[in-house]
Amino acid sequence: MSEHARKRERSILAFFATSLASRGLGIGCQLLQVPIALRLLGNEAFGLWVALFGVGFILASTDFGIGLGVQNKIAEALGRNNRAAARGIFVTGLVFLLGIMLLFLAILVPVCQFSDLSGMLRITDPAVAAATRPAILVVVMVWCANIPLGLGQRLAYGAQLGWAHNVAQTASQVVLLAAVALGAWYRVGLTTFFVLTFATGAVINLGFLLWLLRRLGWQRLSPQYFQTPLLRELARVGIFFFLQQIATMVLFSAPPLILSATLGAAEVTPYNLTQRVLNLFMVVANAVLLPIWPAYAEAKARDDWAWIRRTLWRSVGIVTGLAVLPMIAVGPFVPQLIAWWTRGEAVLPAAPLVWLLIAWNALTVLQQPFGYFLAGISRIHRATVYAFLSTATALTAIFLLLPKYGVNGVPLGLIAGFIPFIFAGNVLESLYVLHRLGKRQAAATPPPSTPPAETVALTNNVKVIPSP
């Protein structure tokens, strides 16, 4: 194995270890934050706080896929040992995202200033209603600042330093918990509490980006690195990532809304709680696969297709062993786990719903290695089509199956839309790419040379006498 391949695998292992530790500590911090914040804010302000944090995850797609394009291109440039090109890619992406930040500020700040936000959100407490506008204005400004600052994560992944981003995320969760505790200790107002809790993430992101630039020796960045042709190239790649993000977000967020609108909100509870339990196994799969994505891009730049092929099949086996099989093993105990978790207060899922959701999640996990492979080598045009076809088919199937099968119609519809397009499409596309690659490499391999006519081989002897 080459030194570059060993370096990739060390980076993947470091990412996996720090990711599990980070997510575990993050879950613990979130469990502690909730009772502290709820006691300080009360039900209504706490609901507003949680809702705004939730919307923040949706804004991860506001870079229009440019961040993921930057990640792939930087990994490829560093794979070619072209650090100047990697720096130009980063600066070009950063300038574009700074422009997006200013555009959002120009639109959202006036909206916050001149809209009846408390009325739109149906805030009834007069004190909370008075603080809603400045609190949301703080959140909007932090969101906008995180658009370019989020490029630190993409740079870290592209430079095979994803473990460092995990450390930064852990620090962010710890500092957030400290901010919540500090706000509760001093009994601060709603706006001050929002500043404390939302600004911590932006500050950590800024510090991480500055550290990363210093680690790479990129302290001095100049606008001269910005390249318009390169921005067009990033946009051509990024738009497909962006469209996939939109399709995936709809595919995973729409079913509970459809279920609530069709059968009532009460039916969402067993579905959502079962999915939350199974999401723990998805976390493990993502911790394995996320660092492999930029590693594929770097290996592609070095033409190390043997490592790519070996890693793809190895990753399928790993996620099967660490996520799919444990998920199946836990299946019979999911209702008991939910009863213990909710202290018997929640409606428990029936066995068919549990096993259908396990099947859906298992299919999702098993196709992910192929999806990450295609994303890593920037072969995403057809994958984007598969994503939209799956989303449209799955949502249609859910609408058709819900009246007959009830809540079970949701996972049945998801499976019906997922198997023929995203699952089969990504797997077959990956196999096709590997097949084409094998044929190309075979064609490029020179045939064995024919011995010169003057060569004399001694009978029954391996010794060959070459011509003078």
Secondary structure, DSSP 8 states (H G I E B T S, - for coil): --HHHHHHHHHHHHHHHHHHHHHHHHHHHHHHHHHHHHHHHHHHHHHHHHHHHHHHHHGGGTTTTHHHHHHHHHHHHHHTT-HHHHHHHHHHHHHHHHHHHHHHHHHHHHHHHHS-HHHHTT---HHHHHHHHHHHHHHHHHHHHHHHHTHHHHHHHHTT-HHHHHHHHHHHHHHHHHHHHHHHHHT--HHHHHHHHHHHHHHHHHHHHHHHHHHHT-----GGG--HHHHHHHHHHHHHHHHHHHHHHHHHHHHHHHHHHHH-GGGHHHHHHHHHHHHHHHHHHHHHHTTHHHHHHHHHHTT-HHHHHHHHHHHHHHHIIIIIHHHHHHGGGHHHHHHHHTTT-S----HHHHHHHHHHHHHHHHHHHHHHHHHHTT--HHHHHHHHHHHHHHHHHHHHHHHHHGGGHHHHHHHHHHIIIIIHHHHHHHHHHHHHHHHHHHHHS-------TT-EE-TT---EE---
